[in-house]
């Protein structure tokens, strides 16, 4: 399930995910993607598989949310 995040800069779409994720996001085309999580398993999996995605992806810790937003919009 996704809950969209309001108040992000133009050109930036954010969503909070909960529950089980599927591979449906691998079909989304984007220029940059930032995954913000403190779950090491999730960020590790994304770091291993990010070459299969259709854009540049970086992972950030929850405490780096503002940095992630800045990175994704510049």
C-alpha angles and dihedrals in degrees: 000000000000128000113192118230116231126210100041121140121271112283093027123105118188132185136178112225126208134171121018121348123212133197091263090106090062086073093059115098116215140153098227134006129190121198112200114195143128091211106109093198093055096045091044092052092048091048090053095045101034092102087069093058124094097241146028111292131190130179124225135183118247090255089059096059094120090048090051091052090049092049094048094050098047 
